[in-house]
Amino acid sequence: SKSLVLGYGHIGDGNLHVNIILDEGSEFKDSFVFKE
């Protein structure tokens, strides 16, 4: 895998957010949002 899960949780809007960082020597961060 080229991404590592940093954490997850409900962040105020009722959706589940999973924060990731790409494991390619960069500090680029992104977030997946799962509608519930």
C-alpha positions as CSV (number, residue, x, y, z in Angstrom):
1,S,0.0,0.0,0.0
2,K,1.1,3.5,-0.7
3,S,-0.9,5.1,2.1
4,L,-1.0,4.7,5.9
5,V,-4.0,5.3,8.0
6,L,-3.2,7.9,10.6
7,G,-6.6,8.0,12.4
8,Y,-10.3,8.3,12.0
9,G,-13.3,9.8,13.7
10,H,-16.4,11.8,13.4
11,I,-15.5,15.4,12.8
12,G,-18.5,17.6,13.5
13,D,-20.4,16.9,10.4
14,G,-21.7,13.3,11.1
15,N,-19.4,11.7,8.5
16,L,-16.5,9.4,9.2
17,H,-13.2,10.8,8.2
18,V,-10.1,8.7,7.6
19,N,-6.9,10.7,7.5
20,I,-4.0,9.3,5.5
21,I,-0.5,10.3,4.5
22,L,1.2,9.0,1.4
23,D,4.1,6.7,2.2
24,E,6.4,8.2,-0.5
25,G,8.7,10.5,1.5
26,S,6.3,13.4,1.4
27,E,4.1,15.1,3.9
28,F,1.1,15.2,1.6
29,K,-2.1,14.5,3.6
30,D,-5.6,13.7,2.4
31,S,-8.8,12.6,3.8
32,F,-11.5,10.1,2.8
33,V,-15.0,10.9,3.8
34,F,-17.5,8.1,4.3
35,K,-21.2,9.1,4.2
36,E,-23.2,7.5,6.9
